[in-house]
Amino acid sequence: MIYGNTSGLKPSDHKALERIYRRRVPGDSLISDELARYLTEQSAQIGRQLGLIINRAGEVLHVIVGNDREIMIPDLSGFALGRSGLRGLRCIHTHLKQEPLSRDDLTDLELLRLDLMVALGVTAQGLPGRVEYAHLLPTGETSQVERVQVPDFHRLDLDFNTFIQALDAEMERHAGATVDLEDGRERALLICVGQNSRREMEDSLAELTELARTADLQVVDQVMQRPRQLHPRYLVGEGKLREIVINALQRRVTLLVFDRDLTPNQVRAISEVTEVKVIDRTQLILDIFARRAQSRDGKVQVELAQLKYMLPRLSGKGTALSRLMGGIGGRGPGETKLEIDRRRTRDRIRRLEMELDSLSRGRLQRRQKRVRARVPIISIVGYTNAGKSTLLNALTQSEVLTENLLFATLDTATRRLRFPLDREVIITDTVGFIRDLPPSLIGAFRATLEELEDADLLLHLVDLSNPRFEDQIAAVEKILASLDLGQQQQLLVFNKTDQLDKQEVIELCRRYEALAVSAFNRRSFGPLLAALQARCWPADEPSLT
């Protein structure tokens, strides 16, 4: 296949280039003398760089036509990386002035994981002249490219088969020592970009790491950058993005995770630079939600949130066959696949919204029964992984799923908590909040939000052992305020106090006017139960003193 700008070529030039496909390179040769001479003669004749993509069997897969300064390598994503991390392809291209390999050549070598990148100089007579080739080194160091220069093509002495087999084996051995290739989990590189303080960004990256652990990702590396100005297209600078992609390929990364929402254009632009999948924080959280949702309510809410997130990110190849053109010239062909995908997505969103409304009516009826029964309702709210489900289990002797993971609980759970004198309250466990909750995720909290609206008391549970507990309190209060729930009666409760010094806990409780508990120690519940009883039945408060 001929690739590149072929405009201006004569029919005889086309035929000459097509004949290259019939050539085959011997296994022990980088390129045969005959093919090298044919390539430089044609390059000199048309005054452009010519390139070949050759596989290890010696087959010419692409003939590339460039200009007098460079070639543009076609998409090679259809050729998978081997266990060594090499693609099994080499690129040999002409340099009209016998100049050395350029920075772009070496970047292509690294980004595309080629076996070799070769610059074949063209002499004034159109013959093969100076040769330079480069290959990756089996090392994790920054400088990972070796360059070899040969002043005359005919002095090139390289047994390609022997060389590439040795390089392949060494790179696979090095990869086996640094990468667990048997681990079936996706391998993620986490990227935190922003202009906040270093402490805030370190906290953000730590939370992203916890999200990745919850999503069962194998985190192989982390990158943090604080640029003066965010790049509108790539978020990070182009040079930094190239470093990230090369690092990802070197470490066999399959997923780039950005710790901020990416626009559809940014996702597309970054994806064009690398074959590695690109997702942002919202998409990672949605994936966790999809794994955790158990009830029909939760599954519908999560699917709806996912579809609304993905709709603006559906992309196509233009409007040549679009029915949206309308008018003369726009009729006939019908819809593009992109438009069909978008229409089906919108239809699915409408159906899910209708189902969610039906489920919401059922929840409303159940809540109305509780209100008519005049049973006080307490909702446990708080940052994700604060211990809400563990506390619910300890208070009500129930068995709601608990794990030391973010968003371990997605579906709301309702239990009864009994007090003396045959009194009882309904206590509800809700999905945990998280900082900078994206608007697209609010819908996934719908069932939780409806429960909170009817609550007589919000029990705000805080993980006191977390060094960022103050930021987490602020994040929860900000979300409650944005949902018009900031005025509801609240009780601040510090959990996991057994992990801190007792005197420190006392001082923090006094400062924040909070109660202290350890969800694993029921003997610590006395003050909390007394406070709940006083809040739910205030007429009894004098008798409790």
WOGICOR-V35806 format. One record per backbone hydrogen bond with DSSP energy under -0.5 kcal/mol. CO is the residue of the C=O (numbers start at 0). NH is the residue of the N-H. E is the energy in kcal/mol with one decimal. If there is no record, write none. Layout:
BEGIN
CO/NH/E ; CO/NH/E
END
This chain:
BEGIN
0/62/-2.5 ; 2/64/-3.1 ; 3/5/-1.0 ; 5/8/-1.7 ; 9/12/-0.7 ; 9/13/-2.0 ; 10/14/-2.2 ; 11/15/-2.0 ; 12/16/-2.4 ; 13/17/-2.4 ; 14/18/-1.5 ; 15/19/-0.5 ; 16/19/-1.1 ; 17/20/-1.0 ; 18/21/-1.2 ; 19/22/-1.9 ; 22/59/-0.6 ; 25/28/-1.7 ; 27/159/-1.7 ; 31/35/-2.6 ; 32/36/-2.4 ; 33/37/-2.3 ; 34/38/-2.4 ; 35/39/-2.4 ; 36/40/-2.4 ; 37/41/-2.0 ; 38/42/-2.2 ; 39/43/-2.6 ; 40/44/-2.1 ; 41/45/-2.0 ; 42/46/-1.3 ; 42/47/-1.3 ; 48/65/-2.7 ; 49/93/-2.5 ; 50/63/-3.0 ; 51/53/-0.6 ; 51/91/-2.3 ; 52/60/-3.1 ; 52/61/-1.2 ; 53/89/-2.4 ; 54/57/-1.9 ; 57/24/-2.5 ; 58/54/-2.0 ; 58/60/-0.7 ; 61/52/-2.0 ; 61/63/-0.5 ; 62/2/-3.1 ; 63/50/-2.4 ; 63/65/-0.6 ; 64/4/-1.2 ; 66/48/-3.2 ; 69/66/-2.3 ; 70/72/-0.6 ; 75/78/-2.1 ; 77/79/-0.7 ; 81/84/-1.6 ; 85/81/-3.0 ; 87/55/-0.8 ; 88/114/-3.4 ; 88/115/-0.6 ; 89/53/-2.4 ; 89/91/-0.5 ; 90/117/-2.8 ; 91/51/-2.5 ; 92/119/-3.0 ; 94/97/-1.6 ; 94/121/-2.1 ; 101/105/-2.0 ; 102/106/-2.3 ; 103/107/-2.5 ; 104/108/-2.1 ; 105/109/-2.0 ; 106/110/-3.3 ; 107/111/-2.6 ; 108/112/-0.7 ; 108/113/-1.3 ; 112/86/-2.9 ; 115/90/-2.3 ; 116/133/-2.1 ; 117/92/-2.4 ; 117/119/-0.6 ; 118/120/-0.7 ; 118/131/-1.9 ; 119/94/-2.0 ; 120/122/-0.5 ; 120/128/-2.7 ; 122/125/-2.0 ; 126/122/-2.8 ; 128/152/-1.4 ; 129/120/-3.4 ; 130/149/-3.5 ; 131/118/-3.2 ; 132/147/-3.0 ; 133/116/-2.0 ; 134/145/-2.7 ; 136/138/-2.4 ; 141/143/-1.1 ; 143/136/-3.2 ; 145/134/-1.9 ; 147/132/-2.4 ; 149/130/-3.0 ; 151/154/-2.2 ; 152/155/-1.9 ; 155/157/-0.5 ; 157/159/-1.2 ; 158/162/-2.7 ; 159/163/-3.0 ; 160/164/-2.1 ; 161/165/-1.9 ; 162/166/-2.5 ; 163/167/-2.7 ; 164/168/-2.2 ; 165/169/-2.3 ; 166/170/-2.6 ; 167/171/-2.3 ; 168/172/-2.3 ; 169/173/-2.5 ; 170/174/-2.5 ; 171/175/-2.4 ; 172/176/-1.3 ; 173/177/-1.3 ; 174/178/-2.9 ; 178/180/-1.5 ; 179/182/-1.3 ; 181/183/-0.5 ; 185/187/-0.6 ; 185/217/-3.0 ; 186/253/-2.5 ; 186/254/-1.6 ; 187/219/-2.5 ; 187/220/-0.9 ; 188/256/-2.5 ; 189/222/-2.8 ; 190/192/-0.6 ; 190/258/-2.7 ; 191/224/-2.5 ; 196/200/-2.2 ; 197/201/-2.5 ; 198/202/-2.4 ; 199/203/-2.3 ; 200/204/-2.5 ; 201/205/-2.2 ; 202/206/-2.2 ; 203/207/-2.2 ; 204/208/-2.1 ; 205/209/-1.7 ; 206/210/-2.3 ; 207/211/-2.5 ; 208/212/-2.2 ; 209/213/-2.3 ; 210/214/-2.0 ; 211/216/-2.6 ; 212/215/-1.4 ; 216/218/-0.9 ; 217/187/-2.6 ; 217/219/-0.6 ; 220/189/-2.2 ; 222/191/-3.1 ; 224/193/-1.7 ; 230/234/-1.9 ; 233/235/-2.5 ; 234/230/-2.0 ; 236/240/-2.7 ; 237/241/-2.2 ; 238/242/-2.0 ; 239/243/-2.4 ; 240/244/-2.7 ; 241/245/-2.5 ; 242/246/-2.6 ; 243/247/-2.6 ; 244/248/-2.6 ; 245/249/-2.4 ; 246/250/-1.8 ; 247/252/-3.2 ; 248/251/-1.2 ; 253/276/-1.3 ; 254/188/-2.4 ; 254/256/-0.5 ; 255/257/-0.6 ; 255/278/-2.6 ; 256/190/-3.0 ; 257/259/-0.7 ; 257/280/-0.7 ; 259/280/-0.5 ; 262/266/-2.3 ; 263/267/-2.2 ; 264/268/-2.5 ; 265/269/-2.7 ; 266/270/-2.2 ; 267/271/-1.5 ; 268/272/-0.7 ; 269/272/-1.0 ; 269/273/-1.0 ; 276/255/-3.0 ; 278/257/-2.3 ; 279/283/-1.9 ; 280/284/-2.4 ; 281/285/-2.6 ; 282/286/-2.0 ; 283/287/-2.0 ; 284/288/-2.7 ; 285/289/-2.5 ; 286/290/-1.8 ; 287/291/-2.0 ; 288/292/-2.4 ; 294/298/-2.4 ; 295/299/-2.4 ; 296/300/-2.4 ; 297/301/-2.4 ; 298/302/-2.4 ; 299/303/-2.4 ; 300/304/-2.2 ; 301/305/-2.6 ; 302/306/-2.5 ; 303/307/-2.3 ; 304/308/-1.8 ; 305/309/-2.4 ; 306/310/-2.2 ; 307/311/-0.6 ; 309/312/-1.4 ; 309/313/-0.6 ; 310/313/-1.4 ; 318/321/-1.6 ; 321/324/-0.8 ; 322/325/-0.6 ; 326/329/-2.0 ; 329/325/-0.5 ; 330/332/-0.6 ; 335/339/-2.1 ; 336/340/-2.8 ; 337/341/-2.5 ; 338/342/-2.8 ; 339/343/-2.7 ; 340/344/-2.2 ; 341/345/-2.6 ; 342/346/-2.5 ; 343/347/-2.4 ; 344/348/-2.4 ; 345/349/-2.3 ; 346/350/-2.2 ; 347/351/-2.5 ; 348/352/-2.5 ; 349/353/-2.0 ; 350/354/-2.2 ; 351/355/-2.9 ; 352/356/-2.1 ; 353/357/-1.9 ; 354/358/-2.5 ; 355/359/-2.4 ; 356/360/-1.9 ; 357/361/-1.5 ; 358/362/-2.0 ; 359/363/-2.4 ; 360/364/-2.1 ; 361/365/-1.9 ; 362/366/-2.5 ; 363/367/-2.6 ; 364/368/-1.8 ; 365/369/-1.6 ; 366/370/-2.3 ; 367/371/-2.8 ; 368/372/-1.8 ; 369/374/-1.7 ; 370/373/-1.4 ; 373/375/-0.6 ; 375/425/-3.1 ; 376/455/-2.4 ; 376/456/-1.4 ; 377/427/-2.8 ; 378/380/-0.6 ; 378/458/-2.7 ; 379/429/-1.0 ; 380/460/-2.9 ; 381/432/-2.4 ; 382/385/-1.2 ; 386/390/-2.1 ; 387/391/-2.3 ; 388/392/-2.5 ; 389/393/-2.1 ; 390/394/-2.6 ; 391/395/-2.4 ; 392/396/-1.3 ; 392/397/-0.9 ; 402/404/-2.0 ; 404/407/-1.0 ; 407/409/-0.5 ; 408/431/-0.6 ; 412/428/-3.2 ; 414/426/-2.9 ; 415/417/-0.5 ; 416/424/-2.4 ; 418/422/-0.9 ; 419/422/-0.8 ; 422/418/-3.7 ; 424/416/-2.9 ; 424/426/-0.6 ; 425/377/-3.3 ; 426/414/-2.6 ; 427/379/-3.1 ; 428/412/-1.8 ; 432/383/-2.6 ; 433/436/-0.6 ; 437/440/-2.0 ; 438/441/-1.3 ; 440/443/-0.9 ; 441/444/-1.8 ; 442/445/-1.5 ; 444/448/-3.0 ; 445/449/-2.3 ; 446/450/-1.7 ; 447/451/-2.1 ; 448/452/-1.9 ; 449/453/-1.0 ; 451/454/-0.9 ; 456/378/-2.4 ; 456/458/-0.7 ; 457/459/-1.0 ; 457/490/-2.3 ; 458/380/-2.2 ; 458/460/-1.0 ; 459/492/-2.9 ; 460/382/-0.6 ; 461/463/-1.2 ; 461/494/-3.7 ; 462/465/-1.3 ; 465/468/-1.8 ; 467/471/-2.0 ; 468/472/-2.3 ; 469/473/-2.1 ; 470/474/-2.3 ; 471/475/-2.3 ; 472/476/-2.5 ; 473/477/-2.2 ; 474/478/-2.0 ; 475/479/-2.7 ; 476/480/-2.2 ; 477/481/-2.1 ; 478/482/-1.1 ; 479/484/-3.1 ; 479/485/-0.6 ; 480/483/-1.6 ; 484/487/-1.2 ; 488/457/-2.8 ; 490/459/-1.8 ; 491/514/-2.0 ; 492/461/-2.4 ; 492/494/-0.5 ; 493/516/-2.8 ; 494/463/-2.0 ; 495/498/-1.4 ; 496/499/-1.5 ; 500/504/-2.1 ; 501/505/-2.1 ; 502/506/-2.2 ; 503/507/-2.3 ; 504/508/-2.6 ; 505/509/-2.0 ; 506/510/-2.2 ; 507/511/-2.4 ; 508/512/-1.0 ; 508/513/-1.9 ; 514/493/-3.7 ; 516/496/-1.5 ; 517/520/-2.7 ; 519/521/-0.5 ; 520/517/-0.5 ; 520/523/-1.9 ; 521/524/-1.8 ; 522/525/-0.5 ; 524/528/-3.0 ; 525/529/-2.3 ; 526/530/-2.1 ; 527/531/-2.5 ; 528/532/-2.4 ; 529/533/-2.2 ; 530/534/-2.2 ; 531/535/-2.5 ; 532/536/-2.3 ; 536/539/-2.1 ; 537/540/-1.6 ; 539/542/-0.7 ; 539/543/-0.7 ; 540/543/-1.3 ; 540/544/-0.5 ; 541/544/-1.0
END
